[in-house]
């Protein structure tokens, strides 16, 4: 994410709807975004099945990010290895505008569980800034056992309050 003076527009979050998943799918196909997130892109059937599982699981909190009424990304929180995790994906058109920070701040009012953890690829400086702006602090660095891509060095952040 680059710094930009462009306004983020009206940022809101809402429940995920069927049509949103198609937009999320396109976001995760962006090779630059895949490199930044260090999460492999999936083909449609695998991606749609993944979202069907997420949407069917009541323990997973999932929201769509809207900017000026248009789908701009998603936020998800889930339980993993005894920790409540948070993750988000914002389409490249919205990078560097404060969209992820505003959306995550809204999401944190819905996900009250603390501590809350986020793992970020060490090269994803923009995402680290988003987490810091939302009150997370860096607690760990290394190759996470839950890393989505083998050998990806990640940094762990935690929100304690």
C-alpha distance (Angstrom), angle and dihedral (degrees) to the residues before:
residue distance angle dihedral
X1 . . .
X2 3.72 . .
X3 3.76 127.6 .
X4 3.77 112.1 -100.1
X5 3.76 138.0 170.5
X6 3.81 91.5 -142.4
X7 3.78 110.7 121.7
X8 3.79 115.0 -116.0
X9 3.81 91.4 -133.7
X10 3.79 122.2 -142.5
X11 3.81 105.8 -21.7
X12 3.80 118.3 -163.2
X13 3.78 137.1 156.3
X14 3.80 129.4 -143.2
X15 3.80 140.8 164.1
X16 3.80 115.4 -64.2
X17 3.81 114.5 -98.0
X18 3.82 128.3 -161.2
X19 3.82 95.7 -102.7
X20 3.81 91.8 50.5
X21 3.79 92.1 69.6
X22 3.81 91.1 63.6
X23 3.82 89.6 56.9
X24 3.83 91.3 46.3
X25 3.80 88.0 51.2
X26 3.80 91.5 55.7
X27 3.82 91.0 48.0
X28 3.82 91.7 54.2
X29 3.82 90.9 50.8
X30 3.82 92.1 63.9
X31 3.84 104.5 109.1
X32 3.82 92.5 -150.4
X33 3.78 92.0 52.0
X34 3.81 91.0 46.6
X35 3.82 90.1 53.9
X36 3.80 91.4 47.2
X37 3.80 94.8 48.7
X38 3.82 94.4 36.9
X39 3.80 88.4 -139.9
X40 3.80 116.9 128.3
X41 3.78 118.8 -117.0
X42 3.81 116.6 -117.0
X43 3.78 132.8 -146.9
X44 3.81 116.6 -109.8
X45 3.83 99.0 -97.1
X46 3.81 93.6 50.0
X47 3.80 92.0 43.2
X48 3.81 93.7 48.3
X49 3.83 90.7 47.7
X50 3.82 90.1 50.5
X51 3.81 90.8 53.4
X52 3.82 92.2 45.4
X53 3.83 88.0 56.3
X54 3.81 92.2 46.8
X55 3.79 92.9 48.2
X56 3.83 92.4 47.9
X57 3.82 92.9 51.1
X58 3.81 111.2 87.3
X59 3.82 91.2 -165.5
X60 3.82 90.0 64.4
X61 3.80 116.3 81.4
X62 3.80 110.3 -151.4
X63 3.78 131.1 174.8
X64 3.78 137.8 175.2
X65 3.80 118.1 -127.0
X66 3.80 113.8 -135.4
X67 3.79 125.9 -166.3
X68 3.78 113.6 -167.7
X69 3.80 87.6 -18.3
X70 3.83 95.5 -53.2
X71 3.82 124.5 113.5
X72 3.81 107.5 -103.0
X73 3.81 103.0 165.1
X74 3.78 146.2 -54.3
X75 3.78 143.5 -94.1
X76 3.81 125.4 -150.0
X77 3.79 135.1 -177.0
X78 3.79 122.8 -170.1
X79 3.80 142.3 160.4
X80 3.81 115.9 -102.4
X81 3.80 127.9 168.6
X82 3.79 91.2 -16.2
X83 3.80 93.6 -50.8
X84 3.79 130.5 106.0
X85 3.83 105.6 -127.6
X86 3.78 132.0 -165.5
X87 3.78 129.8 -156.2
X88 3.78 137.4 168.2
X89 3.77 141.0 -173.3
X90 3.79 124.2 -157.6
X91 3.79 123.4 -171.8
X92 3.81 114.0 -109.9
X93 3.83 92.3 -113.7
X94 3.80 87.2 69.0
X95 3.80 100.0 45.8
X96 3.78 118.9 121.3
X97 3.81 94.6 18.5
X98 3.81 101.8 95.5
X99 3.81 93.2 -104.7
X100 3.82 95.8 125.7
X101 3.81 92.1 46.6
X102 3.80 93.6 50.1
X103 3.80 93.0 43.7
X104 3.81 93.6 48.1
X105 3.81 91.0 48.6
X106 3.82 88.8 54.1
X107 3.81 91.2 45.6
X108 3.80 91.6 52.9
X109 3.80 89.2 62.7
X110 3.84 87.3 61.2
X111 3.80 97.5 41.4
X112 3.79 103.0 59.6
X113 3.82 96.7 167.4
X114 3.79 114.0 118.6
X115 2.90 138.1 -132.9
X116 3.79 92.5 42.5
X117 3.82 120.2 -173.8
X118 3.80 135.2 -155.0
X119 3.82 127.6 -174.5
X120 3.80 116.5 -154.0
X121 3.80 131.4 -176.3
X122 3.83 107.5 -108.0
X123 3.81 91.9 -120.2
X124 3.82 93.7 54.0
X125 3.81 96.7 93.5
X126 3.82 92.8 160.1
X127 3.79 92.4 59.0
X128 3.79 91.1 46.8
X129 3.81 89.1 54.9
X130 3.81 90.8 50.0
X131 3.80 90.8 53.7
X132 3.82 93.1 46.2
X133 3.82 91.4 49.4
X134 3.81 87.7 54.1
X135 3.82 93.8 52.1
X136 3.81 101.5 -95.6
X137 3.79 118.3 138.0
X138 3.77 128.8 -152.6
X139 3.79 112.5 -107.4
X140 3.79 108.3 161.0
X141 3.76 145.2 21.1
X142 3.77 128.8 -166.9
X143 3.75 144.0 77.3
X144 3.76 104.1 -41.4
X145 3.80 117.6 -139.5
X146 3.81 86.1 -135.4
X147 3.81 94.0 50.2
X148 3.81 109.0 142.5
X149 3.80 92.6 -142.0
X150 3.81 118.5 43.4
X151 3.77 112.4 -105.1
X152 3.81 97.0 10.7
X153 3.77 109.2 146.6
X154 3.77 110.2 -133.9
X155 3.75 138.1 -173.5
X156 3.80 120.4 -140.9
X157 3.78 121.2 -140.4
X158 3.80 127.1 -170.3
X159 3.78 134.6 -160.3
X160 3.77 108.5 -156.7
X161 3.81 102.2 177.2
